Amino acid sequence: MKLRTLLFLAAAAGLTLLAVEAPVIHRKTGDRTRPQPPKVTPASTPGGPPSDAVVLFSGDDLSAWQQRDGSPAKWQVHDGYFQVTPESGDLVTKQPFGDAQIHVEWATPSPTKGSDQDPGNSGVYLMSLYEVQVLDNYENKTYPDGQAAAIYCQYPPLVNACKPPGEWQTYDIIFHGARFTANGELRRTATVTVLHNGVLAQDNVAPTGPTDYMKRPPYKKGPDKAPLLLQDHGQPVRYRNIWIRELDKYESQ
């Protein structure tokens, strides 16, 4: 269909077509006065923290964490990992974070117990708001927007990349938080990219708002940074090797 016809039909329907403009880089090509990118030393082992990462758990203690109510962390630390203490409550970082690259390793219990939303249920909440679901879905079937690597109750993962129960799995997440105007209007949605065991599971999706059970509430103005949260859903899910790189400081490069 020709552009003129499309414009006519849009006008007849009272619609406005907005052209998408290419980004403008306000620097000449090959500009040698442009700031050099900061140096970051990669980890010497796969999945390890690079030199600019904030290490949230390296295998020893939960000093970077507390219960959601502000009391000391009650989850159990074992040999190189920590585990949900069922019914103790959610765990949050003491430090708030915003735009970030996040690495989390987790394992569901083995042998698995229950079905649907029962086995190995937990979650990684970005800014304590947007949940990347943790669940045993190796052979366990549930609703697609509630399985592992889903943005819970919003976006199913592109693929099911789950390993068997008891095996360590990884989430590598790129997150950008929502932004609001001074009067509270949404200026930029949050966006989430998730690699599950190295496989792309969420491709820069935009949450419709915060996570809620069987609901999709709207965005509400809040701070640009908030704690990372791990969910206690009554299952002894294990976590290890958690680190985060704050991206805010690189956005103006």
LUMZA-68780 format. One record per residue (C-alpha): y, z, x; residue in one letter. Coordinates in Angstrom, 3 decimals. Layout:
N
+----------+----------+----------+---+
!        y !        z !        x ! r !
+----------+----------+----------+---+
!        Y !        Z !        X ! A !
...
+----------+----------+----------+---+
//
This chain:
253
+----------+----------+----------+---+
!        y !        z !        x ! r !
+----------+----------+----------+---+
!    0.000 !    0.000 !    0.000 ! M !
!    3.389 !   -0.961 !    1.415 ! K !
!    5.904 !    1.723 !    2.397 ! L !
!    8.451 !    0.431 !   -0.140 ! R !
!    5.933 !    0.894 !   -2.958 ! T !
!    5.064 !    4.390 !   -1.764 ! L !
!    8.724 !    5.374 !   -1.668 ! L !
!    9.238 !    4.001 !   -5.185 ! F !
!    6.263 !    5.892 !   -6.578 ! L !
!    7.333 !    9.094 !   -4.846 ! A !
!   10.858 !    8.769 !   -6.208 ! A !
!    9.512 !    8.107 !   -9.712 ! A !
!    7.419 !   11.261 !   -9.491 ! A !
!   10.357 !   13.290 !   -8.233 ! G !
!    8.781 !   13.808 !   -4.834 ! L !
!   10.478 !   13.807 !   -1.464 ! T !
!    8.730 !   12.235 !    1.509 ! L !
!    9.634 !   13.897 !    4.784 ! L !
!    9.256 !   11.920 !    7.975 ! A !
!    7.536 !   13.657 !   10.869 ! V !
!    9.635 !   13.535 !   14.012 ! E !
!    8.138 !   13.414 !   17.476 ! A !
!    9.006 !   16.406 !   19.662 ! P !
!   11.935 !   16.112 !   22.048 ! V !
!   11.617 !   17.425 !   25.597 ! I !
!   15.079 !   18.298 !   26.876 ! H !
!   14.212 !   17.525 !   30.464 ! R !
!   14.058 !   14.250 !   32.335 ! K !
!   10.636 !   13.113 !   33.491 ! T !
!    9.766 !   14.358 !   36.965 ! G !
!   12.542 !   16.984 !   36.909 ! D !
!   12.022 !   18.994 !   40.111 ! R !
!   14.495 !   21.688 !   38.989 ! T !
!   12.187 !   22.634 !   36.129 ! R !
!   10.670 !   26.137 !   36.613 ! P !
!    7.262 !   26.121 !   38.246 ! Q !
!    4.422 !   27.510 !   36.096 ! P !
!    3.514 !   31.103 !   37.034 ! P !
!    0.390 !   31.465 !   39.142 ! K !
!   -2.643 !   33.041 !   37.488 ! V !
!   -5.857 !   33.745 !   39.369 ! T !
!   -8.925 !   32.798 !   37.330 ! P !
!  -11.835 !   35.200 !   37.047 ! A !
!  -14.539 !   34.897 !   39.677 ! S !
!  -17.249 !   35.138 !   37.010 ! T !
!  -17.491 !   33.258 !   33.690 ! P !
!  -15.837 !   35.142 !   30.849 ! G !
!  -14.066 !   37.558 !   33.163 ! G !
!  -10.369 !   38.414 !   32.816 ! P !
!   -7.810 !   36.315 !   34.708 ! P !
!   -5.174 !   38.102 !   36.764 ! S !
!   -2.561 !   38.277 !   33.972 ! D !
!   -4.923 !   39.728 !   31.344 ! A !
!   -4.724 !   43.168 !   29.788 ! V !
!   -8.266 !   44.552 !   30.036 ! V !
!   -9.107 !   46.453 !   26.854 ! L !
!  -12.692 !   47.348 !   27.766 ! F !
!  -14.380 !   46.807 !   31.116 ! S !
!  -17.488 !   48.878 !   30.455 ! G !
!  -16.390 !   52.463 !   31.152 ! D !
!  -14.275 !   54.100 !   28.446 ! D !
!  -12.180 !   53.598 !   25.332 ! L !
!   -8.891 !   54.772 !   26.837 ! S !
!   -7.141 !   51.644 !   25.498 ! A !
!   -8.291 !   52.369 !   21.935 ! W !
!   -7.897 !   54.882 !   19.143 ! Q !
!   -8.995 !   55.269 !   15.540 ! Q !
!   -6.822 !   53.512 !   12.998 ! R !
!   -5.403 !   56.871 !   11.887 ! D !
!   -4.248 !   57.609 !   15.457 ! G !
!   -7.018 !   60.068 !   16.345 ! S !
!   -9.146 !   59.650 !   19.510 ! P !
!  -11.733 !   56.860 !   19.503 ! A !
!  -15.037 !   57.963 !   17.972 ! K !
!  -17.147 !   54.902 !   18.754 ! W !
!  -19.993 !   55.353 !   21.235 ! Q !
!  -19.767 !   54.132 !   24.847 ! V !
!  -23.081 !   53.231 !   26.460 ! H !
!  -24.092 !   51.321 !   29.601 ! D !
!  -21.360 !   48.677 !   29.840 ! G !
!  -20.660 !   48.354 !   26.112 ! Y !
!  -19.432 !   50.350 !   23.145 ! F !
!  -20.825 !   50.477 !   19.655 ! Q !
!  -19.507 !   51.039 !   16.152 ! V !
!  -20.120 !   54.568 !   14.925 ! T !
!  -20.764 !   53.826 !   11.243 ! P !
!  -18.375 !   55.485 !    8.793 ! E !
!  -16.047 !   56.652 !   11.587 ! S !
!  -13.363 !   54.104 !   10.718 ! G !
!  -11.766 !   51.078 !   12.320 ! D !
!  -10.782 !   51.031 !   15.989 ! L !
!   -7.369 !   49.725 !   17.119 ! V !
!   -5.702 !   49.149 !   20.464 ! T !
!   -2.999 !   51.586 !   21.477 ! K !
!   -0.887 !   48.643 !   22.645 ! Q !
!    0.439 !   46.100 !   20.121 ! P !
!    0.013 !   42.372 !   20.735 ! F !
!    1.398 !   39.169 !   19.261 ! G !
!    0.729 !   35.610 !   20.391 ! D !
!   -2.316 !   35.853 !   22.614 ! A !
!   -5.491 !   34.500 !   24.156 ! Q !
!   -8.291 !   36.938 !   23.333 ! I !
!  -11.809 !   37.239 !   24.718 ! H !
!  -14.353 !   39.395 !   22.875 ! V !
!  -18.105 !   39.711 !   23.420 ! E !
!  -20.263 !   41.165 !   20.641 ! W !
!  -23.876 !   41.598 !   19.599 ! A !
!  -25.389 !   42.366 !   16.209 ! T !
!  -28.253 !   44.891 !   15.903 ! P !
!  -31.825 !   43.814 !   16.593 ! S !
!  -33.992 !   43.904 !   14.642 ! P !
!  -31.647 !   42.747 !   11.929 ! T !
!  -31.514 !   44.638 !    8.639 ! K !
!  -30.551 !   43.405 !    5.195 ! G !
!  -29.230 !   40.021 !    4.128 ! S !
!  -26.050 !   38.200 !    3.063 ! D !
!  -23.092 !   40.378 !    4.153 ! Q !
!  -25.188 !   43.297 !    5.450 ! D !
!  -26.630 !   42.470 !    8.898 ! P !
!  -24.249 !   43.048 !   11.795 ! G !
!  -21.064 !   43.058 !    9.736 ! N !
!  -17.855 !   43.814 !   11.628 ! S !
!  -14.685 !   41.888 !   12.366 ! G !
!  -11.962 !   41.139 !   14.897 ! V !
!   -8.558 !   41.523 !   13.226 ! Y !
!   -5.679 !   39.769 !   14.968 ! L !
!   -2.538 !   41.924 !   14.702 ! M !
!   -4.698 !   44.085 !   12.369 ! S !
!   -4.109 !   41.393 !    9.712 ! L !
!   -6.241 !   38.263 !   10.133 ! Y !
!  -10.008 !   38.732 !   10.387 ! E !
!  -12.355 !   36.631 !   12.465 ! V !
!  -15.652 !   37.642 !   10.884 ! Q !
!  -18.500 !   39.157 !   12.903 ! V !
!  -21.925 !   38.841 !   11.243 ! L !
!  -25.532 !   37.915 !   11.966 ! D !
!  -25.812 !   34.355 !   10.679 ! N !
!  -28.511 !   33.042 !   13.009 ! Y !
!  -30.873 !   32.700 !   10.057 ! E !
!  -29.070 !   34.855 !    7.501 ! N !
!  -27.227 !   32.834 !    4.850 ! K !
!  -24.011 !   33.984 !    3.159 ! T !
!  -20.918 !   32.389 !    1.610 ! Y !
!  -19.390 !   29.974 !    4.145 ! P !
!  -15.971 !   31.627 !    4.389 ! D !
!  -17.701 !   34.958 !    5.051 ! G !
!  -19.992 !   34.033 !    7.920 ! Q !
!  -19.545 !   34.574 !   11.649 ! A !
!  -16.430 !   32.879 !   13.090 ! A !
!  -14.915 !   32.410 !    9.631 ! A !
!  -11.314 !   33.375 !    8.987 ! I !
!  -12.620 !   35.739 !    6.347 ! Y !
!  -12.299 !   34.570 !    2.727 ! C !
!  -10.217 !   31.593 !    3.893 ! Q !
!  -11.774 !   29.150 !    6.370 ! Y !
!  -15.490 !   28.652 !    7.108 ! P !
!  -16.279 !   27.826 !   10.732 ! P !
!  -16.660 !   24.149 !   11.582 ! L !
!  -20.217 !   24.859 !   12.753 ! V !
!  -22.687 !   27.736 !   12.914 ! N !
!  -22.986 !   28.538 !   16.641 ! A !
!  -24.725 !   31.900 !   16.218 ! C !
!  -27.267 !   33.287 !   18.643 ! K !
!  -30.222 !   35.457 !   17.518 ! P !
!  -29.630 !   39.130 !   16.664 ! P !
!  -29.279 !   41.345 !   19.729 ! G !
!  -28.009 !   38.564 !   22.019 ! E !
!  -24.475 !   38.743 !   23.383 ! W !
!  -22.034 !   36.286 !   21.831 ! Q !
!  -18.445 !   35.373 !   22.672 ! T !
!  -15.245 !   34.693 !   20.810 ! Y !
!  -12.411 !   33.031 !   22.693 ! D !
!   -9.403 !   33.039 !   20.400 ! I !
!   -5.942 !   31.477 !   20.648 ! I !
!   -3.583 !   33.166 !   18.214 ! F !
!    0.042 !   32.647 !   17.252 ! H !
!    1.571 !   35.065 !   14.782 ! G !
!    3.729 !   34.341 !   11.767 ! A !
!    7.506 !   34.332 !   12.066 ! R !
!   10.072 !   35.177 !    9.410 ! F !
!   13.776 !   34.672 !    8.830 ! T !
!   16.136 !   37.659 !    8.722 ! A !
!   15.847 !   37.781 !    4.927 ! N !
!   12.033 !   37.779 !    5.018 ! G !
!   11.252 !   34.130 !    4.302 ! E !
!    8.267 !   32.617 !    6.102 ! L !
!    9.489 !   30.425 !    8.969 ! R !
!    6.146 !   29.814 !   10.735 ! R !
!    2.599 !   30.516 !    9.618 ! T !
!    0.106 !   32.201 !   11.885 ! A !
!   -2.409 !   29.868 !   13.568 ! T !
!   -5.889 !   30.606 !   14.908 ! V !
!   -8.260 !   28.670 !   17.168 ! T !
!  -11.731 !   30.114 !   17.788 ! V !
!  -14.438 !   29.061 !   20.229 ! L !
!  -17.722 !   30.732 !   19.293 ! H !
!  -20.128 !   30.769 !   22.238 ! N !
!  -18.030 !   27.999 !   23.776 ! G !
!  -18.191 !   25.832 !   20.629 ! V !
!  -15.043 !   25.043 !   18.615 ! L !
!  -15.348 !   26.891 !   15.302 ! A !
!  -11.711 !   27.087 !   14.102 ! Q !
!   -9.316 !   24.312 !   15.094 ! D !
!   -5.749 !   25.637 !   14.933 ! N !
!   -6.064 !   26.691 !   11.292 ! V !
!   -3.184 !   28.384 !    9.463 ! A !
!   -4.180 !   31.516 !    7.540 ! P !
!   -2.780 !   31.604 !    4.005 ! T !
!   -1.737 !   35.196 !    4.675 ! G !
!   -3.438 !   38.464 !    5.688 ! P !
!   -7.158 !   39.019 !    5.141 ! T !
!   -8.288 !   40.809 !    1.989 ! D !
!  -11.654 !   41.098 !    0.268 ! Y !
!  -12.076 !   38.201 !   -2.175 ! M !
!   -8.308 !   37.771 !   -2.301 ! K !
!   -5.711 !   35.671 !   -0.502 ! R !
!   -2.498 !   37.681 !   -0.481 ! P !
!    0.740 !   36.025 !    0.651 ! P !
!    2.538 !   36.588 !    3.924 ! Y !
!    4.803 !   39.603 !    4.136 ! K !
!    7.430 !   40.138 !    6.792 ! K !
!    6.333 !   42.486 !    9.543 ! G !
!    6.626 !   43.055 !   13.293 ! P !
!    5.936 !   40.304 !   15.818 ! D !
!    3.308 !   42.521 !   17.492 ! K !
!    0.622 !   44.850 !   16.135 ! A !
!   -2.654 !   46.323 !   17.433 ! P !
!   -5.888 !   44.364 !   17.730 ! L !
!   -8.415 !   45.912 !   15.326 ! L !
!  -12.216 !   46.079 !   15.345 ! L !
!  -13.764 !   46.782 !   11.965 ! Q !
!  -16.211 !   49.536 !   11.092 ! D !
!  -18.296 !   47.985 !    8.288 ! H !
!  -21.126 !   50.496 !    8.572 ! G !
!  -23.205 !   48.511 !   11.064 ! Q !
!  -23.851 !   49.505 !   14.738 ! P !
!  -22.356 !   46.307 !   16.201 ! V !
!  -21.839 !   46.301 !   19.972 ! R !
!  -18.779 !   45.103 !   21.923 ! Y !
!  -18.053 !   44.549 !   25.597 ! R !
!  -15.773 !   42.656 !   28.012 ! N !
!  -12.640 !   42.538 !   25.863 ! I !
!   -9.406 !   41.278 !   27.355 ! W !
!   -6.198 !   39.696 !   26.121 ! I !
!   -3.477 !   37.504 !   27.636 ! R !
!   -0.041 !   37.811 !   26.064 ! E !
!    1.368 !   34.322 !   25.542 ! L !
!    4.882 !   35.233 !   24.389 ! D !
!    6.198 !   35.365 !   27.961 ! K !
!    5.099 !   31.768 !   28.621 ! Y !
!    6.526 !   30.126 !   25.495 ! E !
!    9.900 !   29.287 !   27.048 ! S !
!    8.478 !   27.568 !   30.144 ! Q !
+----------+----------+----------+---+
//
